[in-house]
Amino acid sequence: MPLSPNYDPKKYEQDIYTLWMSHKLGSPETQEKVQTQGSAVAVLPKTYTILMPPPNLTGELHAGHAFQHYLMDTLTRIHRQKGYKALWYPGVDHAGIQMEGVLGKLLKEQGKSRQDLSDEEFLEFAWQKANEWRNRQQEQAAVLGDSPDYDRQLFTLDDRANKMVYFAFKKYWQDGLIYKSPYLINWSVGLQTALSDVAGEIEYETRVDPLVTFEYRLETLEAPNLDQTTAEKLKTCLQKILVSTVRPETIFGDVAVAIHPKILEQKLLSYFDDQTTQNIISKIKNKEILAYYGIKPLEVTKVLLIVAEEVDPNFGTGALKITPGSDITDYHIFQKYIGGSFPNAIGRDGLLTEVCGRFAGMTVLEARVAVLKTLLESGYVPLKQSS
């Protein structure tokens, strides 16, 4: 019988792989049965397990996966031959936000959007694509000759995976390792879900936005420990605080104005001697003096003056508007000096919320223009003097 001059793997490898799968080559139980010659009592004394790093559902296997799988498959086969009860545990990652993004693109190609489907229809579409992608990855793995135990394959949205996640989080809660409280997250308005803040998983872009400087004007001053003359001078001194921001639309979520102690000291020394100045700063820090600010045209009120070293005295005016619902630095300053609940000026839909009064329902960019226009027209933005 003449031999072909070239080896054609397609003629043989598929049949060989089908034979492996039909005999459950990857099953540790099958291996144990074969190596103990079907004994009902004998067991393999040692075990060996490798967990397959689950590839993302939405992508095809690539050269990196091929290299990983080659190593894992080889190690598993070596330990089978050494008499270990060996398991290569396969799995697939549902890819979370990435999967939803890909599904959105596929719907867009069909002239549809997520909102055009009911929850049931979207889930049916998602599972249809998920099964297609899983089957495709398994076909690729067959070409590589992978020998995991596919009867154990775990998809990260399977019921047993969900149960394990629920169990773990419940246990963490019971052990006091996790807690629930308001916190800032990366929120996707388009996908309506949280996004990871792990480096490399989100992309940042550098932009140049105009820095707007505006006035916070004193509403009330509570200084019960100061004599009337000193209190009146302090009112005059603190009548206005200049603040700079690139996001004027978030003013509605402001709870405080934080000023660096050196900037406040410079301001106070124009009216008081050094001893009185330091005494006032100390009282503001200890909340023995409470100064509340507002912007009447925007109906923003009860914004507390605090003294914070965290403010950069060399940036802007050395005073920082504290909006804990929109900025992580502001959030930490708020928790350190004030604490408690705080308003959100921007909702999950990306529109301004009801706390923004007549500006509610605007997009961020619409509100930015409208707020700046209001500040300018009402004289809250100081104009530069021409020389």
N, C-alpha and C positions, 0 to 999 in steps of 0.2 A: 504494500500500500504506500503510494508516494506521499511524502510529507510536504506540506505547504512551505515555501521558502520563507514566509513571514508569519509571525504569530499574530493572530487576530483575537484580542481579548474579548471582543463583543460576542464571539461565538461560544465562549465558555463561562465567562465571569458571572453573567446574569443567572445561568443555571446553577452554578456553584453557590452563589449567594442565596438563591431561592431555597436550595437544599439546606443550607445553614439555618435559615429562618424557620423552615418547616420543622426542623429538629430542635428548635429553640437553643441554638448554640450559646446565646448570651445568658441563658438562665443558670444561676448557681445551683438550682435544684436539679436541673438536667445534668449538669456537670458532676454533681455529687453522686447521682444515680449511676452514671457511666463509670466513674472512677471507683465506686465501691461495688461495682458489678451487680447493682440492683438490690443490695442488702437493705433489709428493713430496719436494721439497728446500727449499722456502721455509718459514721459521719466523717467528713473531712475535718481534721483538727484545727486548721488555720483558715482565716478569712482574709480577703483583700478587696478593698472597695475604692473605686474612683468615681467622683461625682463629675459628670460632664458640665462644664460651665455653659448654662443654657444660652444658645444663640438667640438674638432678637428675631421674633416671629416674622417681621416684615421684610427681612432681607434674605438673600441667598447666601449659602456658605461660600466663603472665599478662601484665599490661600492661607490666611492666618488660621482659620478653622481647620483646614486640611492638615496643617502642621501639628496643631494641638491634637486632633483626632488620631493622627498617625502615632504620636507618642503614647496617648492614653490606651489606644487599642493594642499597641505592641506590649506595653507593660501588663495589661490585663491578660493577654494571651500567654505571656511568659509565666505569670503566676498560676494560670490554669495548668500549664504543663508541669509546674513544680508541685502540684497537688493541693493548691489553695482553693477554697471555695470563693471564686473571684466574681465580683460584680462591677460592671461598668454601668453606672446609673444615668440614664439619659433624661433630658428635659428640654423644654422650650420656654423662653421668656415672652410674655405677652407684649412687652415693649411699651406699655402704658401710653404716654403722650405721643410717642412716635407712631404707634399704631393708629391712634385716633387721627393724627395728622395725615397719614397715608390714606386712610379711609375717606377723609374729607376731600383729598385730591381726586380719588377715584370717583367719588360722587360728582365732583365738579366737572369731570370729563364727561359725565352722563347728563350734564345740565341740571344737576340737583344739588341740594345742600343738606346738611344734618337736620336743619329745621323742617325740611320737607317730609321727613320720615317720622313716624311715631317711634317711641322707645322700642317697642317690640320689633318693628320693621328694621330699625338700625341694628339691634342685637342680632337679628337673623342674618342681615348682610355681613355684620362683623364676623359671626361664626362661620359663614360660608367662605369668606376670604381667609380666615384663620386656618380652616381645614385645608384649603388649597395650598397655602404657604407651608403648613406642616408637612403635607404629603410631598411637596417639592423638595424640602430639605431632607426628608428621609430618602428620596430617590437619589439625591446627591451623596448622602452618606453611604448608600448601597454601592455607588461607583467607587468610593474609597475603600469599601470592604469592612466598614465598621461592624463591630459585634457587641453592641450593648444589649441589655435585656429590655426589649421594647415593650414587653408586657408591664413593665414598671414605669414606663415613660410618664413624666409629670409635666403638665402644662400649668403655668403659674396662675391660671384662672380656673383650674379644675376644682371641684368641690373639696377634695381632700387638701389641696393647697390652701384654699380659703379657710378651712377649718383650722389648719395649723397656724395660719396668721392670726386668726381670731383668738386662738388659745394662747399664743405667745403674748399678744398685746394685753389680754386679760391678766395673764400671770405677771407681766411687767407692772400693770396697774396695781394689782394686789400687793406686790412687793415694794411699792412706792418708788419704782424706777422711772415712771413716766407720769406726767400730769397734763391737765388741760387748762389752757388760759389763752387770752388774746395775744396774738403775735403777728409780726409782719412776715409775709411770705411773697414769693414771686408768683403773681397771679396772671394767668393768660385770659384776657377778655375774649379772644377768639375761641379758645377751647373750653372756657369756663371751668378751669381747674388749676390747681397749684402746680408749679414747676419746680424742679430741683434747683438748689443753689450751689450744687457741687461744681467746683471749677472744671471747665471743659465741657459741661453739659448745657451751658447757656452761653449765648453770644452777647457781647457788649459792643456798643458802637460809641465812638467819640463824636460829640456834637458841640458846636459853639452856639449857645443860647444867650440872649441879652440878659444882663444882670439888672434887675429893676430895684431901685432904692426908693422906699416909701416910709411914711411916718406912722408910728403907733402913737396915739395921743392919750394922755393920762385921763382916766375916768374918775377913779377914786383913790385916795391915799389913806390907809389906816395906819396911824402912827401914835398909839395911845401913850407911849413912853417919852414922846418928844414935847418940848414946850411949844406954845403956839407960834412963836416967832420962827423957831427952827423948822417947824412943820410947814409953814407957809413958804419959807425959802426952799425947802426940799420939793414942794409942789412945783415951784417955778423951775427949779433945776431939772426935774424929771418930767417936765410938761410934754416933751416929745422924745421918742427913741427912734432913731433911724435904723431900718433893717433892709438888708439886700437879699433878693431871692431870684431864681430863674423860674420859679413856679408860683406865680401870684394866685393862680386858681385854687391853690391849697390853703389860702389864708383862712377859709371858713373852718378848717380843721385845727387851727392854732389854739393851743391851750396856754402857751407861755412865750415870753421873750427872754432868752438867756443872754446875759451880757458877761463878757470876761471881766474879772475884778479890776484889772489894770485900766480898762476902758471906763468902767464906772468910777474908778478913783479919779481919773483925769477930769471927768465930768463934774464930780462933787467938789474937787479942789478949786473950781471956779467960784464957788459960793461959800465953802467952809474951810476952816483950818484942818491940818492933818489929823489931829486927834478926833475931831468931830466926824471927819470923813471916814476914818477907820471904824468908828463906833456905828455909823449908819450902815456901812457895808456889812458889818457883823450882824446887825439887827435884821437886815434884809435876808442874809443867809439863813438866819435862825427863824425867819418868818415872824419876827416881832414887828416888822414893818411890812405891810402888804400894799403893793402898788399894782393897780389893775388898769389895763389899757384896752383900747377899742378903736374901731374904724366905723363911724356912724353910717356913712353911705353904703357900707356893705353889711350893716347890722351885725358886725362882729364885736363881741363884748367879753368882759371878764377874762382878759388875757393877762396872766400873772407875770410880774417881773421876777426873775431868779438870777442868781449869780453862779456861774459855772465855769470852772477852769477848762472844760472841754472845748469851749468856743475858741476858735482861732482869732486872736486879736489883730492879726495882720491881714485877714481876709474880709473884704467888704467893709462894714462899719464896726466890726468887733462885737456885733449883737446878732443873734440868730433866732429866727422864728422857730418855735418848737411845734412840729406837726407830727405827733407820734403815729398817726394812721397812714402816713405817706413816706416816711424816711426812717431808716433803721438807726441812724445816729440820733435823730430826734427821739425815737422810741426809747433808746437806752438812757438818754438824759432825762426824759420824762419819768421813767421808772425809778431812777436814782433820786430825783429831787421832789417828785410829786406823787406818782403812783395812782392806781385806780383805773377807772374806765375813761375812754376818750372818744371823741366823735370821729366819724369817717366822712371826709368831704367827697370822696370818689367811691362809687359803688362797684360791685362786681361786674356790672355791665359797662364800666368805663365812663359812665355819666355822673354828673354831680348829683349828690343826694339831697334829701329834703332839708338838711341842716344848712344848705347854701341859699335858702330863701328863694328869691325870684330867679336866681341863677340855676336852680335845680333843673335837671334834665338836659343841660348843655353838655357837649363833649368837652374834653380837656382843652382842646385848642380854641373852641368857641368861647369858653369861660375865661381863658387866659387873656384873650383880646378884650372881652367885655369888662373884666375886672380892672385891667390896666386903664381902659378908657374911663371907667368910673373914678379911679384913683386920680387920674390926671385932671379930669373935669372938676373934681371936688377939692383940688389943691393939696392932696396927700403925697404927691411926688414933687420933691423940691427941684426947682429948675436951676440949672447952672447959670451963674452970673457971667455975662459977657465982659471981657476985659476992655 
